[in-house]
């Protein structure tokens, strides 16, 4: 984009916002006007982004981290439109750079895009599902289920062209983890912010977060389960990043981030988050091909799991006591209820091979006017939600697509990458995603903000890592 057009765009946006601010102030809506005061800065950043695809990509991450926060302050508004805008902005920047003749490395991996495209096509066809109540419900669901996956993959593979840019993603992610950790400490030792009070009282979060055994903290996330799962994934990614970073300062920093994430995971009070680091570390041990690290790491994990599964050490601590119930499912009432719900759903799903329609499960369906017997059973997990909304056909297709992506990523790390640091970072990203995917069998956090975008970016980076590897010294 030429300097003339960028300047015109900036001043047009600034003038329009100034008029809107004047109207808001005259109407007494000062908080909204105050937010718009930062609009000129945002305008400058947007114009700068047209010259820097990595900066534009960072806006996606910023939106991803901001959306869960906004959900605590805004009710009844489609906050996801912020992500839509950032994705469209990035695609526009990529297209403009092509038209302007700006040359860049081409990292696009067609097999990954084709696999996700097949899944997106199935979700698009679901619009014809006879149980769908409205196009709006389908459109809202298809974005998080498939469209974001494809768009983020394309953007990452066109914007991230070298190892330095890849590490920018990790640095931004780590900063968000630290912000989330500081916020959860504030919740525990200082108190609730106005947004927290809104979530607990107005959005009825108190019913599931302030319960008989204590408080389930949620930090800046939509709920405690989302917070716990995301922190569990961060434990894996940043602990492994620390092990594969040569600079002492960066190594200490990544280990510190992983430690903060681990504390946050336990403070969430989410039992289903514990398998995330366990499964992630197990996946890492398979990928690592380094027996010097494999033996001590495996030994530490085995001891930790053994202490939880076969002893009562730390039983007086609420977090440890709840975590221990994972290994004693027959005594876990919530697990037994979940299994009863799934048995009941199985009877209804025999007649719905293509599902009840995107967005048409449990309370989501009832909010849109569907009160059939199927909707009275909570889905409780991402895979069960997929099963109910897309049927056994959709679930099998999704699992095939994900298994192809996971296996191909493992193949790339195992056989393709020569640079040890890059291989280590990629193994951490894949292991973190694998751990969160295991959690998806018991919770719905896999496609919630910010986890879904972090998952899509991580998988896309592993797929393009062979091209990045070619531009790096083997032992850098």
C-alpha positions in Angstrom: 0.0 0.0 0.0 1.4 3.4 -1.0 2.2 6.1 1.6 -0.6 8.3 0.1 -3.2 5.7 0.6 -2.0 4.7 4.1 -2.1 8.4 5.2 -5.6 8.8 3.7 -6.9 5.7 5.4 -5.4 6.7 8.8 -7.0 10.2 8.7 -10.3 8.9 7.5 -10.5 6.4 10.3 -9.4 9.0 12.9 -11.9 11.6 11.8 -14.7 9.0 11.9 -13.8 7.9 15.4 -13.5 11.5 16.6 -17.1 12.1 15.5 -18.3 8.9 17.2 -16.5 9.9 20.4 -18.2 13.3 20.4 -21.6 11.6 20.1 -20.7 9.1 22.9 -19.5 11.8 25.3 -22.5 14.0 24.7 -24.7 10.9 25.4 -22.9 10.2 28.7 -21.2 7.0 27.6 -17.7 8.0 28.9 -16.2 4.4 29.3 -16.8 3.6 25.6 -15.4 7.0 24.6 -12.3 6.4 26.7 -11.7 3.1 24.9 -11.9 4.9 21.6 -9.2 7.4 22.7 -6.7 4.7 21.8 -8.1 4.5 18.3 -5.4 6.7 16.6 -2.7 4.5 18.1 -4.5 1.5 16.7 -4.8 3.2 13.4 -1.1 3.8 13.3 -0.4 0.2 14.2 -2.8 -1.0 11.4 -1.1 1.1 8.8 2.3 -0.1 9.9 1.0 -3.7 9.7 0.6 -3.4 5.9 4.4 -3.3 5.7 5.0 -6.1 8.3 3.2 -9.4 8.1 4.6 -10.5 11.4 3.2 -7.4 13.1 -0.2 -8.2 11.5 0.0 -11.8 12.7 0.7 -10.5 16.3 -2.6 -8.7 16.1 -4.3 -12.1 15.8 -2.6 -13.3 19.0 -3.5 -10.1 20.7 -7.2 -10.6 19.8 -6.9 -14.2 20.8 -5.7 -13.2 24.3 -8.1 -10.3 24.6 -11.4 -12.1 23.7 -11.6 -14.2 27.0 -11.1 -11.0 29.0 -13.8 -9.1 27.1 -16.2 -12.0 27.8 -16.2 -11.1 31.5 -17.3 -7.5 30.7 -19.6 -7.8 27.7 -22.8 -9.9 27.6 -24.8 -10.6 24.5 -22.3 -9.4 22.0 -20.4 -11.5 19.4 -16.9 -10.8 20.6 -15.6 -13.3 18.2 -16.0 -10.7 15.5 -12.7 -9.2 16.7 -10.9 -12.4 15.6 -12.8 -12.3 12.3 -11.6 -8.8 11.7 -8.0 -9.7 12.5 -8.1 -12.7 10.1 -9.5 -10.6 7.3 -6.9 -7.9 8.0 -4.1 -10.4 7.7 -5.4 -11.9 4.5 -5.8 -8.4 3.0 -2.2 -7.6 4.0 -1.0 -10.9 2.4 -2.9 -10.2 -0.8 -1.7 -6.6 -1.0 1.9 -7.7 -0.5 1.5 -10.0 -3.5 0.0 -7.3 -5.7 2.8 -4.9 -4.7 5.4 -7.4 -5.8 6.8 -8.0 -2.4 8.7 -11.3 -2.5 8.6 -13.6 0.4 9.4 -17.2 1.2 6.6 -19.7 0.3 6.0 -22.1 3.2 2.5 -23.3 2.2 2.0 -27.0 2.8 -0.8 -28.1 0.6 -1.4 -31.5 2.3 -2.3 -29.8 5.6 -4.5 -27.2 3.9 -6.2 -30.0 1.9 -6.9 -32.1 5.1 -8.4 -29.1 6.9 -10.3 -28.1 3.8 -12.0 -31.5 3.7 -13.1 -31.0 7.3 -14.3 -27.5 6.5 -16.3 -28.8 3.5 -18.1 -31.3 5.7 -19.0 -28.5 8.1 -20.2 -26.3 5.3 -22.5 -29.1 4.1 -23.9 -29.3 7.6 -25.9 -26.1 6.8 -28.3 -28.5 5.1 -28.8 -30.6 8.2 -32.6 -30.7 8.7 -32.2 -30.1 12.5 -30.5 -26.7 12.0 -32.7 -23.9 13.4 -30.9 -20.9 11.8 -28.1 -19.9 9.5 -26.7 -17.7 12.3 -26.2 -20.6 14.6 -24.5 -22.7 11.9 -22.3 -19.7 10.9 -21.2 -19.1 14.5 -20.3 -22.7 15.0 -18.5 -23.3 11.7 -16.1 -20.5 12.4 -14.7 -22.1 15.6 -15.0 -25.7 14.3 -13.2 -25.4 11.0 -12.9 -22.0 9.4 -10.4 -20.5 11.9 -8.3 -23.7 11.6 -7.9 -23.2 7.8 -7.5 -19.4 7.8 -4.9 -19.4 10.7 -2.9 -22.2 9.0 -2.7 -20.2 5.7 -1.8 -17.0 7.5 0.9 -18.6 9.6 2.5 -20.4 6.7 2.7 -17.1 4.7 3.7 -14.8 7.5 6.3 -16.9 9.5 9.3 -17.5 7.3 12.2 -18.0 9.6 13.2 -19.2 13.1 13.3 -15.6 14.5 9.7 -14.9 13.6 8.7 -18.3 14.9 10.2 -17.4 18.3 8.2 -14.2 18.4 5.1 -16.4 18.7 6.6 -18.1 21.7 7.6 -14.8 23.3 4.1 -13.3 22.9 2.5 -16.5 24.3 4.8 -16.5 27.3 3.9 -12.9 28.1 0.2 -13.9 28.1 0.9 -16.8 30.4 2.7 -14.4 32.9 -0.3 -12.0 32.7 -2.7 -14.8 33.4 -0.5 -15.9 36.3 -0.4 -12.4 37.8 -4.2 -12.1 37.5 -4.9 -15.5 39.2 -2.6 -14.4 42.1 -4.6 -11.1 42.3 -7.9 -13.1 42.4 -6.6 -15.3 45.2 -4.8 -12.8 47.4 -6.5 -9.5 46.7 -10.0 -10.1 45.4 -12.3 -10.0 42.4 -12.2 -7.3 39.7 -15.5 -5.8 38.3 -15.2 -8.2 35.4 -14.8 -11.2 37.7 -17.9 -10.1 39.7 -19.8 -9.8 36.4 -18.9 -13.3 35.4 -19.6 -14.8 38.8 -22.9 -13.0 39.5 -24.4 -12.0 36.2 -23.2 -14.9 34.1 -23.8 -17.4 36.9 -20.1 -18.4 37.1 -20.4 -18.6 40.9 -22.4 -21.9 40.6 -19.4 -23.8 39.1 -16.5 -21.8 40.5 -17.2 -21.1 44.2 -18.2 -24.6 45.4 -18.0 -26.8 48.5 -14.3 -27.5 48.5 -13.1 -24.0 47.6 -12.7 -21.6 44.7 -11.8 -22.6 41.2 -9.8 -19.6 39.9 -10.1 -18.6 36.2 -7.7 -15.7 35.8 -8.4 -13.9 32.5 -10.0 -16.9 30.9 -13.7 -17.7 30.2 -13.8 -20.3 33.0 -11.5 -22.4 35.2 -11.4 -25.4 32.9 -10.2 -23.3 30.0 -7.6 -21.7 32.3 -6.4 -25.0 33.6 -6.1 -26.6 30.2 -4.3 -23.7 28.7 -1.8 -23.5 31.5 -1.2 -27.3 31.3 -0.4 -26.9 27.6 1.9 -23.9 28.5 3.8 -26.1 31.0 4.7 -28.6 28.3 5.6 -26.0 25.6 7.8 -23.8 27.8 9.5 -26.5 29.8 10.6 -28.2 26.6 11.5 -24.8 25.1 13.7 -24.2 28.1 15.5 -27.5 27.7 16.3 -26.7 24.0 17.4 -23.1 24.4 21.2 -22.5 24.5 21.1 -19.0 26.1 21.1 -19.2 29.8 18.8 -16.2 30.2 16.2 -17.5 27.9 16.4 -20.9 29.4 15.7 -19.5 32.9 12.9 -17.4 31.5 11.1 -20.3 29.8 11.5 -22.5 32.9 10.0 -19.7 35.0 7.1 -19.4 32.6 6.5 -23.1 32.8 6.6 -23.0 36.6 4.1 -20.1 36.7 1.8 -22.1 34.3 2.1 -25.2 36.5 1.0 -23.2 39.6 -1.9 -21.7 37.7 -3.0 -25.1 36.4 -3.4 -26.3 40.0 -5.0 -23.1 41.2 -7.7 -23.6 38.5 -9.0 -26.7 40.4 -9.6 -28.5 37.1 -8.8 -32.2 37.4 -9.1 -32.8 33.7 -6.2 -30.4 33.1 -3.7 -32.8 34.8 -3.5 -35.2 31.9 -2.3 -32.3 29.7 1.3 -32.1 31.0 1.4 -35.9 31.6 0.4 -36.8 28.0 2.4 -33.9 26.6 5.6 -35.1 28.3 4.9 -38.7 27.2 4.6 -37.5 23.6 7.8 -35.5 24.0 9.7 -38.6 25.2 8.7 -40.4 22.0 9.8 -37.5 19.8 13.0 -36.6 21.5 15.4 -39.4 20.4 17.7 -38.3 23.3 18.1 -41.1 25.9 20.1 -38.8 28.2 17.0 -36.7 28.7 14.4 -39.4 28.2 15.5 -41.5 31.2 15.5 -38.7 33.9 12.3 -37.1 32.5 10.5 -40.4 32.3 11.6 -41.3 35.8 10.3 -38.0 37.3 7.0 -38.4 35.5 6.6 -42.0 36.7 7.3 -41.0 40.3 4.8 -38.1 40.1 2.1 -40.3 38.7 2.9 -43.1 41.1 2.6 -40.8 44.1 -0.8 -39.7 42.9 -2.1 -43.1 41.9 -0.8 -45.3 44.7 -0.2 -43.1 47.8 -2.1 -40.6 49.9 0.7 -38.1 50.2 -0.6 -34.5 50.2 -4.2 -35.7 50.6 -4.9 -32.7 52.9 -4.3 -30.4 50.0 -7.5 -29.8 48.0 -5.8 -29.5 44.6 -3.8 -32.7 45.1 -6.8 -34.6 46.5 -8.9 -33.7 43.5 -6.1 -34.5 41.1 -5.8 -37.9 42.6 -9.4 -38.8 41.7 -8.3 -39.1 38.1 -6.7 -42.4 39.0 -9.8 -43.6 40.9 -12.5 -43.1 38.4 -14.9 -45.5 40.1 -15.0 -43.1 43.0 -15.5 -40.0 40.9 -19.2 -39.2 40.8 -18.9 -36.6 38.1 -17.1 -39.1 35.9 -19.8 -41.7 36.4 -22.5 -39.1 35.6 -20.6 -38.2 32.4 -20.6 -41.9 31.4 -24.3 -42.2 32.1 -25.0 -39.2 29.9 -22.9 -40.6 27.0 -24.8 -43.9 27.2 -28.1 -42.0 27.0 -26.8 -40.0 24.0 -25.7 -43.2 22.3 -29.3 -44.2 22.0 -30.4 -41.0 20.3 -27.4 -40.7 18.1 -28.2 -44.0 16.3 -30.7 -42.1 14.3 -28.5 -39.1 13.6 -25.4 -40.3 11.6 -24.8 -36.7 10.5 -25.5 -35.2 13.9 -28.0 -32.7 15.2 -26.4 -29.7 13.4 -23.5 -27.4 14.2 -24.2 -25.5 17.4 -27.2 -27.7 18.2 -26.1 -29.6 21.3 -27.1 -29.4 25.0 -27.7 -25.8 26.2 -26.5 -24.4 22.9 -29.5 -26.1 21.2 -32.0 -25.1 23.8 -31.0 -21.4 23.5 -31.9 -21.7 19.8 -35.3 -23.3 20.4 -34.5 -27.1 20.2 -35.8 -28.9 23.3 -35.7 -32.4 21.9 -34.6 -35.1 24.5 -31.1 -35.1 23.0 -30.5 -31.6 24.2 -31.1 -32.3 27.9 -27.8 -34.2 28.2 -24.6 -32.1 28.6 -21.8 -33.0 26.1 -19.0 -32.5 28.7 -16.2 -32.9 26.2 -15.1 -31.5 22.8 -15.3 -34.9 21.1 -18.7 -35.7 22.5 -19.9 -32.3 21.3 -18.5 -33.1 17.8 -20.3 -36.4 17.9 -23.6 -34.8 18.8 -23.4 -31.9 16.4 -21.8 -33.7 13.4 -22.7 -37.3 14.0 -20.5 -40.4 13.9 -19.6 -39.5 10.3 -18.3 -36.1 11.2 -16.5 -37.4 14.3 -14.7 -40.1 12.3 -13.7 -37.6 9.6 -12.4 -35.1 12.2 -10.4 -37.7 14.0 -8.9 -38.9 10.7 -7.9 -35.3 9.8 -6.4 -34.7 13.2 -4.5 -38.0 13.2 -3.1 -37.3 9.8 -1.8 -33.9 11.1 -0.4 -35.4 14.3 1.3 -38.2 12.5 2.7 -36.0 9.8 4.0 -33.5 12.5 5.7 -36.4 14.3 7.2 -37.6 11.1 8.6 -34.1 10.4 10.2 -33.8 13.8 11.5 -37.4 13.8 13.0 -37.5 10.4 13.1 -34.1 8.7 14.6 -31.6 11.1 18.4 -31.3 11.4 18.7 -28.3 13.6 18.4 -29.5 17.2 16.9 -26.4 18.7 14.2 -26.1 16.0 13.4 -29.8 16.5 13.1 -29.3 20.2 10.8 -26.3 19.9 8.6 -28.1 17.4 8.5 -31.2 19.7 7.3 -28.9 22.5 4.6 -27.4 20.4 3.3 -30.7 19.2 3.5 -32.3 22.6 1.5 -29.4 24.2 -1.2 -29.7 21.5 -1.3 -33.5 22.0 -1.8 -33.0 25.7 -4.6 -30.6 25.2 -6.2 -33.0 22.7 -6.2 -35.7 25.4 -8.0 -33.3 27.7 -10.6 -32.8 24.9 -12.0 -36.2 25.8 -13.2 -34.8 29.1 -13.6 -31.1 28.4 -14.6 -28.7 25.7 -11.6 -26.4 25.9 -9.9 -27.5 22.6 -11.7 -24.9 20.4 -12.2 -22.2 23.0 -10.3 -18.9 23.0 -7.3 -18.6 23.3 -6.5 -22.4 23.1 -7.9 -23.0 19.6 -5.7 -20.3 17.9 -2.6 -21.4 19.9 -3.3 -25.0 18.7 -3.7 -24.0 15.0 -0.6 -21.8 15.0 1.5 -24.5 16.7 0.5 -27.2 14.2 1.0 -24.9 11.2 4.5 -24.0 12.5 5.5 -27.7 12.8 4.3 -28.3 9.2 6.5 -25.5 7.8 9.5 -26.3 10.0 11.4 -28.2 7.3 11.5 -25.0 5.2 12.6 -23.0 8.2 15.2 -25.7 8.9 16.7 -25.3 5.5 17.6 -21.7 6.3 19.3 -22.5 9.6 22.7 -23.9 10.4 22.4 -27.6 11.5 23.7 -27.0 15.0 22.6 -23.4 15.6 
